[in-house]
């Protein structure tokens, strides 16, 4: 098992290297020299040259590439051009909020999605099934940022139930740990609900179709013949077999989840990676954008790895050359 | 059975029932879209109605080709379906497809006729407080002055020789003699804003209509380019041998590992935003799924007898790919394209919401919603209506794609 994980991790390295290269190439080879990004016409020629030296932009492109790649491997990210601090200092505090937001949304999404998908599969072809499938299709077509705005309009501005933005209140630091947790929880409701609804459709559809497939299997037919009620069949036997494609989906859903998280973070002023990326883009701070993009891509690669490992734990047949433990 | 309607047109059968009809239609559609693109989308509707011949031809053919691509009867059952009607019958038997077809064609027609439908100039900035953030259905009174120019007011009251009018919260008055003519009809006009106005006093309905060709145009063009690019990559990967295949699939995996929005932002952070940039970036980041689809299709067909036959007859790999394998992938590609349109429109809207997609003063449904942010508490309608429009458009394309997939799966 350990060997398998190590092998998969090693296989992820070339992928990350390709991703890094793509980010570098986009930054350096698109029309407009990259040094233009860092300067304004007001800066004198000497200052410009000094800046180029600081950021290593006076070297040939291949030297820049190698040096930056080695620096990234050492964990040494560049300087932020808009704030003059190391990129790591800017990115690090943003990771937590994004993980909290996206993680919670993912959890709720899969719980709710599997439940609704199971309900639809149980009532296949009936009104409830059509209602759930219709809901999934509508949710799939709603722009996530608009959904967030609607939530703010309804629950914050009209009903004044929940705060419209940010991670915590200004007064929260004085309220003690439980007060602080409650405060963050209150602030999380709307963003998490938005992000959950945005990705719910995919989970519902996958859960429904893979459950329907499982329910047609011979062993379930046998169980049905012995008189087991349909819901028991579904939850005791069906879900266990249908869980594998859903774990794969968990890995595949990550890019969309993180894209959605970016928009949700901007709508709700959530201080996460997406918000940081967006601010960096507005400030033309390319090193930060680069680092944030790399980080999200790494999260996706690691998430897929985790999903693969989970599958190989759940189903020994999928292990390369593996037999049942 | 006799042939009816469209099917009697000369060349119709050759186009739709040929092996390559669907692929040709898609390709021609893409080409005409790109041609149109170079003439700017806001020129599209005038081009259709009164524009120079090549433009209106390009516009109408792209619409007609979309229809024909849908009508294609490659898979009609011989002996049961009349020529030229096979797939059409299959399609119209499905109520969901009918509804979505009508809805998406409705959106297309709306986009094409937008300039004619717009009640007002979508970019005209209103006259101060009297026109800003007006609720849906609001009327603006225009007082025409004798020496030229107009005053916009929310309410007007004629009292003897003075005209009192309200602008925003405050009343003012001016002598009746300052206004043009004698009868109230001479100096007084009313302008209605059926969906209200935004924070600059622009008419929301007009702006939403002006956004339709932009949002739909970018969505469709980028989706089609993405599907064509995907077909190219997938086709090469499927045919070119193990090494190239492995490399191309690695690259595809890499693109798939990026959250798409981050990838798009990465590029738009460096190049300035424009309609063309947004389209190309969206196309360049959406080709992965079609590429995998085509590759899978080709791998499953590569050892079929007809491919061996073609090879034995001396066809090269490119010939086999283009003439024998890609036409087989045309139907799933069509489904992929229509599902991709909705998705692309959503990404475009997200980008425009962030201010990095469609640049102002072009309207897109996304950037209208972005414009609602400063006054969200006062003017909910500026965010609500464009969002509904966008959701409706995406939903109708998704329904269409879903329905087409269902019909094809049934075969």
HADDOCK unambig.tbl for C-alpha pairs under 7 A between the chains (distance, minus, plus):
assign (segid A and resid 15 and name CA) (segid B and resid 254 and name CA) 6.17 0.50 0.50
assign (segid A and resid 18 and name CA) (segid B and resid 254 and name CA) 6.95 0.50 0.50
assign (segid A and resid 19 and name CA) (segid B and resid 254 and name CA) 6.15 0.50 0.50
assign (segid A and resid 26 and name CA) (segid B and resid 267 and name CA) 6.39 0.50 0.50
assign (segid A and resid 27 and name CA) (segid B and resid 270 and name CA) 6.89 0.50 0.50
assign (segid A and resid 138 and name CA) (segid B and resid 395 and name CA) 6.49 0.50 0.50
assign (segid A and resid 141 and name CA) (segid B and resid 391 and name CA) 5.61 0.50 0.50
assign (segid A and resid 141 and name CA) (segid B and resid 394 and name CA) 5.43 0.50 0.50
assign (segid A and resid 141 and name CA) (segid B and resid 395 and name CA) 5.15 0.50 0.50
assign (segid A and resid 142 and name CA) (segid B and resid 391 and name CA) 5.13 0.50 0.50
assign (segid A and resid 143 and name CA) (segid B and resid 346 and name CA) 5.80 0.50 0.50
assign (segid A and resid 143 and name CA) (segid B and resid 391 and name CA) 6.85 0.50 0.50
assign (segid A and resid 145 and name CA) (segid B and resid 350 and name CA) 6.92 0.50 0.50
assign (segid A and resid 146 and name CA) (segid B and resid 387 and name CA) 6.17 0.50 0.50
assign (segid A and resid 157 and name CA) (segid B and resid 377 and name CA) 6.44 0.50 0.50
assign (segid A and resid 255 and name CA) (segid B and resid 257 and name CA) 6.58 0.50 0.50
assign (segid A and resid 255 and name CA) (segid B and resid 258 and name CA) 6.13 0.50 0.50
assign (segid A and resid 255 and name CA) (segid B and resid 259 and name CA) 3.99 0.50 0.50
assign (segid A and resid 255 and name CA) (segid B and resid 260 and name CA) 6.87 0.50 0.50
assign (segid A and resid 256 and name CA) (segid B and resid 259 and name CA) 5.97 0.50 0.50
assign (segid A and resid 258 and name CA) (segid B and resid 259 and name CA) 6.05 0.50 0.50
assign (segid A and resid 259 and name CA) (segid B and resid 259 and name CA) 5.29 0.50 0.50
assign (segid A and resid 259 and name CA) (segid B and resid 260 and name CA) 6.37 0.50 0.50
assign (segid A and resid 259 and name CA) (segid B and resid 261 and name CA) 5.20 0.50 0.50
assign (segid A and resid 259 and name CA) (segid B and resid 262 and name CA) 6.71 0.50 0.50
assign (segid A and resid 281 and name CA) (segid B and resid 269 and name CA) 5.46 0.50 0.50
assign (segid A and resid 284 and name CA) (segid B and resid 269 and name CA) 6.60 0.50 0.50
assign (segid A and resid 289 and name CA) (segid B and resid 266 and name CA) 6.80 0.50 0.50
assign (segid A and resid 293 and name CA) (segid B and resid 262 and name CA) 6.02 0.50 0.50
assign (segid A and resid 297 and name CA) (segid B and resid 257 and name CA) 5.76 0.50 0.50
assign (segid A and resid 297 and name CA) (segid B and resid 258 and name CA) 5.05 0.50 0.50
assign (segid A and resid 297 and name CA) (segid B and resid 259 and name CA) 6.87 0.50 0.50
assign (segid A and resid 300 and name CA) (segid B and resid 257 and name CA) 5.87 0.50 0.50
assign (segid A and resid 301 and name CA) (segid B and resid 257 and name CA) 6.36 0.50 0.50
